């Protein structure tokens, strides 16, 4: 319990640093949202009035303090362009993004760990070479190319799955899952390839350790040696990579969301960047930062489960 409390408390200053970086990066970037709002023919008086109405005439430190105070109360502000609360806009899109992220990681983990273990256990055999060929090909193919191939094969030719769009789980579990399959496969192949190679490398290192030879000499079964002793110790670097790839997953999901017309946070933030919609960018990027931190916290806690010595 002490280990868990320490790790949770350590995230508080990190969240503060992330909020400062997000705020400064957005406000110091070139472009002025006021000019986009008022148009090219606005007078200086109209520009000044709009800037004052949005609170952008205040010093940056004052804007930051006001924003943080509002965020603590659960108020992420109002979009500069459609005048809707950012929290409401996030609520409309976060479900789609979390759905694709969760199932992508689930698909990648369920495929990569067995493949990596099998390739390491049969190192040098045709099975190992076949798994590595798959990993190299899947990792090398661009996301947009894989997406269009999946759409052409499973949606247009075979007509098994919908081409584009998103259905919430409230509209039915089956439609929700059918719309998730292609985007998750598109992203999942890339991460499956990465985690497969990582699992194989980690397992190969562990399988040559002295305690593995000792376990075999004691007459333990293959399942206990590989599945219990070797895999448990080999999972530490694999879990690390899974946590680190969550942030990359959200950026990679932007292309996937575009291909499959997915109403997620990534595509929404890209639109907000082009319009310099500060409240939307601040709220969206802070939310993604919090998600990444929570995943890293979960990774740290998982270390303690896999290897109890870490908790000490």
Beta strands, then each sheet from edge to edge (+ up, - down):
end
